[in-house]
Amino acid sequence: MTATPSLTVFGHYISQPSRAVLWALAMTRTPFQFVKMDPTKGECESAQFLQKFPAGVIPALEVLHPAVPLHTTTVAVETVPPLRITESSAILKYLALTRGWEDWYPPGDLEQQARIDSWLHWNNSNTRLATTAVFRHLLRNMDLGMATTSTGGAVTASEEEVIRARRAKVASTVSAGLVQLLDPLKVLEGELSARAATARLSGLHAGRRQVDKSSRGPLVTGEGSSPSRDLSLADIAIYCELDQLERVGLLFPSADDLSGWQSALKPPPESNHVSTPIATTTDFPFLRQWMTAVSAAPEHDAVRASMFKLAPVLKGVLLPGR
Ligand SMILES: N[C@@H](CCC(=O)N[C@@H](CS)C(=O)NCC(=O)O)C(=O)O
């Protein structure tokens, strides 16, 4: 008797690490079942979910019949228990190694794997701040983004006072979060600019870039001719933390957004900043170039569609009327 291995992803498109996993699956056209879990509604805390995944976070992966040799679709049924794991980096690595995503995590190349691992771990306490210290506060206060319309515009003076006070509080938290994020962004900018310099020194800048193991990943340089091939798992994971901020204008804002944010966000008094702590293209040209390169990979818009639809509401938390 044989059985087909099956993948079930528990996640939500609003969750950055979920999007990283879902995007990788979409780009590789890997079949999977999707169980939508909304963390904003406490669904990750249900007894049923916790029984399978005690960490209570998404994304989570369940694999039935996990002992699957690479590139096969059927396997003899054994008494193998399902594999259940959380942590997007662990999920991405498992999928890459079992599904043959060799460009993104080269099997057998331990040095390259170590480089990619290093950025994946780094992401968890650095670029992840884009969510935990910034974006999450917009999400949790989404009602403010709808405040003027939900009451049909008829807001009483005392309600307006409450809204103003809450906005001021969120603004100062978001501002402090953006200050914290600047250091990780500087690290990325340094890495990406060093890579660009190396690429130029080895003559790779002229015309089509030759893709070889030393020039590809863990962070793409933006010069590749095949956006999905030039990625690594680290690019996918880190990018999913940052693009949401770009989408609401809190990273590389347009001139219009920047002027709006400058009036809404004051740098925290304890920081050394004299102006809005928002990273601009002028400050981070290589990071900007990298984001453009990664965004060219397939299925980008499909995976982000539902989150992107929310962007105006999320902006409206602090910039009403936009
Ligand atoms: N380091 C984890 C982060 C996972 C995480 O924080 N997930 C959030 C959603 S983005 C979550 O599930 N939160 C559960 C909750 O708030 O109840 C990963 O990479 O998977």
The ligand as a Gaussian input file, in Angstrom:
#p B3LYP/6-31G(d) Opt

LIG

0 1
 N        9.773000      33.336000      14.583000
 C        8.460000      32.867000      14.198000
 C        7.455000      33.982000      14.410000
 C        6.038000      33.449000      14.400000
 C        5.032000      34.495000      14.841000
 O        5.349000      35.419000      15.606000
 N        3.820000      34.332000      14.354000
 C        2.742000      35.213000      14.771000
 C        1.991000      35.743000      13.563000
 S        3.038000      36.714000      12.561000
 C        1.734000      34.421000      15.579000
 O        1.438000      33.300000      15.233000
 N        1.203000      34.964000      16.659000
 C        0.238000      34.211000      17.423000
 C       -0.630000      35.039000      18.247000
 O       -0.434000      36.259000      18.257000
 O       -1.539000      34.469000      18.862000
 C        8.488000      32.388000      12.742000
 O        9.395000      32.765000      11.999000
 O        7.638000      31.583000      12.349000

